């Protein structure tokens, strides 16, 4: 599992953008500046849709004021689901909606969650991190079922 001080893994993923799906290199995405990444177990799931993504959307200006250049939402869903979720939540490009359809990036981070027993496959744990120039400076991993340390307000307090 990644820890503070580790570099963000570099691989290609898909991002849901207002213009449609786009391949993105995580090295470029996280390589320069201060980036906040938050990960959810799945798009359109209850806590993710009612609290996690909306919290970050509500505080975009607050993150920018603290020097964050990009906010990234990660889920083990395909890019089309992430695009539909972005439209549903009215993200409008304010947050990078990163699709990790095969959980490759999530597994590289060591933060996968096996929900096959609940018929949901391999997902991401709920977490957030702050990266500066591609290096993890803070990492917030939720306890199973929790929603405290990775919520937008908690990450803002840590900046």
C-alpha positions, 0 to 999 in steps of 0.5 A, spaced: 500 500 500 502 506 498 504 511 503 506 518 504 512 520 500 511 515 495 510 517 488 503 516 484 504 510 479 504 512 472 499 509 467 494 510 462 487 511 464 480 514 461 477 521 464 470 523 462 470 530 460 465 534 458 467 533 451 467 525 451 472 520 454 479 522 453 486 517 455 490 520 460 497 519 463 497 519 471 504 521 470 502 528 467 495 528 471 499 528 478 506 530 475 506 538 476 502 542 482 498 540 488 492 535 486 487 532 491 485 525 489 479 522 492 476 515 491 469 512 491 467 505 491 463 506 485 459 511 481 452 512 483 452 509 490 449 512 495 454 515 500 458 517 493 453 520 490 449 524 496 455 526 500 462 524 497 462 527 490 457 533 492 462 535 498 468 536 493 464 540 488 461 544 493 468 546 495 472 547 489 473 554 490 476 553 497 481 548 494 483 552 489 484 558 494 489 553 498 493 552 492 490 546 489 490 546 481 486 539 480 481 535 484 480 528 481 475 523 483 477 516 482 472 510 481 473 503 478 467 504 473 468 505 466 469 512 463 461 512 460 459 511 467 463 516 470 461 521 464 454 519 466 455 520 473 459 527 472 453 529 468 448 527 473 452 531 479 453 537 474 461 536 475 461 541 468 469 539 468 470 542 475 473 535 477 477 530 473 472 524 473 478 518 472 475 511 470 479 506 473 475 500 469 480 494 470 482 497 477 489 497 475 491 504 478 487 502 484 491 496 485 498 499 484 496 504 489 494 497 494 487 500 495 483 495 492 477 493 496 474 486 494 466 486 494 465 480 490 461 477 495 457 483 495 456 482 487 460 488 486 467 485 484 474 489 485 473 496 487 477 502 490 477 503 498 474 510 500 480 514 500 483 521 499 490 523 498 494 530 496 500 529 491 505 535 490 509 534 483 507 527 483 509 525 490 503 523 496 504 528 501 498 526 505 493 520 505 487 519 508 484 512 508 477 510 511 475 505 515 470 500 512 464 503 511 466 510 514 466 517 511 470 521 515 477 522 513 476 522 506 470 527 506 472 534 502 472 538 509 477 534 512 482 534 506 481 542 506 483 542 514 489 538 512 491 543 507 
